Amino acid sequence: MDLLKTLHSRTSSPRLAGVVPSEEALEGLFQAAMRAPDHAQLRPWRFLLVSGDDRKALGDLFAKAMIEDSPELSSIELDKIKSKPLRAPLIIVAIASIQSHPKVPEIEQVLSAGAAVQNLLLAAYASNIGAMWRTGSMAFHKTVMEGLGLSNNEQIVGFVYIGEQQGKSKQIFPLDSQQYFKIWPKAQ
Ligand SMILES: Cc1cc2nc3c(=O)[nH]c(=O)nc-3n(C[C@H](O)[C@H](O)[C@H](O)COP(=O)(O)O)c2cc1C
């Protein structure tokens, strides 16, 4: 797909099913992610791939975290939480790995990891692979971070759900760029 067309038309795929994309297709996504802008080439990211029955282990980890916060949760609510990672055949956990650097503060490294996720989403869209960037409270929960093996210098920037899009893409409408892009100092 033409690059600008991809950039202008990408949408998320909230409903996903099917199989995990081929290794070759995934490699195309990974290469795109790793071309994100990255001050001082710190590569401040890493990604965990969760598929098949391992998604159930991730669901169990979510449930463990939720029970810690709300021990009164019903089994129905817990089952709902456990099933979240089953919403797609593959979940890519995107992690920002912050390194100490005199010129590259933490925010720049988190932004880089976020840009890597965006590149991955764009590559997925251009490859006709459905994708959706999610976080939710589980992304910021200590128990989830520990269970996924994050170190103290790491944070989850997203759970990227990947699979085959179910249903039609949502309709998008162009935004008025003048609302967000202004000439300075003429207009405030
Ligand atoms: C950091 C980040 C976290 C997000 N987390 C969620 C989420 O947990 N649940 C959700 O429905 N959408 C989440 N979104 C938004 C969706 O990924 C998506 O961008 C939004 O629904 C708009 O759809 P579009 O990408 O098709 O324009 C998140 C987006 C970002 C950038």
The ligand as an SDF file (V2000), in Angstrom:
LIG
                    3D

 31 33  0  0  0  0  0  0  0  0999 V2000
   -1.2150    4.3120   24.6020 C   0  0  0  0  0  0  0  0  0  0  0  0
   -2.5770    3.9400   24.0910 C   0  0  0  0  0  0  0  0  0  0  0  0
   -3.3700    3.1000   24.8510 C   0  0  0  0  0  0  0  0  0  0  0  0
   -4.6470    2.7510   24.4280 C   0  0  0  0  0  0  0  0  0  0  0  0
   -5.4100    1.9150   25.1920 N   0  0  0  0  0  0  0  0  0  0  0  0
   -6.6530    1.5810   24.7960 C   0  0  0  0  0  0  0  0  0  0  0  0
   -7.4380    0.6830   25.5570 C   0  0  0  0  0  0  0  0  0  0  0  0
   -7.0130    0.1730   26.5910 O   0  0  0  0  0  0  0  0  0  0  0  0
   -8.6850    0.4060   25.1130 N   0  0  0  0  0  0  0  0  0  0  0  0
   -9.1910    0.9660   23.9600 C   0  0  0  0  0  0  0  0  0  0  0  0
  -10.3300    0.6780   23.6120 O   0  0  0  0  0  0  0  0  0  0  0  0
   -8.4410    1.7900   23.1970 N   0  0  0  0  0  0  0  0  0  0  0  0
   -7.1880    2.1090   23.5760 C   0  0  0  0  0  0  0  0  0  0  0  0
   -6.4300    2.9550   22.8190 N   0  0  0  0  0  0  0  0  0  0  0  0
   -7.0060    3.5520   21.5950 C   0  0  0  0  0  0  0  0  0  0  0  0
   -7.0620    2.5910   20.4300 C   0  0  0  0  0  0  0  0  0  0  0  0
   -5.8220    1.9380   20.2080 O   0  0  0  0  0  0  0  0  0  0  0  0
   -7.4400    3.3370   19.1210 C   0  0  0  0  0  0  0  0  0  0  0  0
   -6.3970    4.1670   18.7050 O   0  0  0  0  0  0  0  0  0  0  0  0
   -8.7070    4.1440   19.2520 C   0  0  0  0  0  0  0  0  0  0  0  0
   -9.7730    3.2810   19.5270 O   0  0  0  0  0  0  0  0  0  0  0  0
   -9.0110    4.9340   17.9690 C   0  0  0  0  0  0  0  0  0  0  0  0
   -9.1380    4.0670   16.8980 O   0  0  0  0  0  0  0  0  0  0  0  0
   -8.2640    4.2520   15.5770 P   0  0  0  0  0  0  0  0  0  0  0  0
   -6.8680    3.8290   15.9290 O   0  0  0  0  0  0  0  0  0  0  0  0
   -8.9400    3.3410   14.5880 O   0  0  0  0  0  0  0  0  0  0  0  0
   -8.3450    5.6870   15.1800 O   0  0  0  0  0  0  0  0  0  0  0  0
   -5.1390    3.2740   23.1960 C   0  0  0  0  0  0  0  0  0  0  0  0
   -4.3120    4.1060   22.4240 C   0  0  0  0  0  0  0  0  0  0  0  0
   -3.0650    4.4380   22.8690 C   0  0  0  0  0  0  0  0  0  0  0  0
   -2.1930    5.3470   22.0240 C   0  0  0  0  0  0  0  0  0  0  0  0
  1  2  1  0
  2  3  1  0
  2 30  2  0
  3  4  2  0
  4  5  1  0
  4 28  1  0
  5  6  2  0
  6  7  1  0
  6 13  1  0
  7  8  2  0
  7  9  1  0
  9 10  1  0
 10 11  2  0
 10 12  1  0
 12 13  2  0
 13 14  1  0
 14 15  1  0
 14 28  1  0
 15 16  1  0
 16 17  1  0
 16 18  1  0
 18 19  1  0
 18 20  1  0
 20 21  1  0
 20 22  1  0
 22 23  1  0
 23 24  1  0
 24 25  2  0
 24 26  1  0
 24 27  1  0
 28 29  2  0
 29 30  1  0
 30 31  1  0
M  END
$$$$
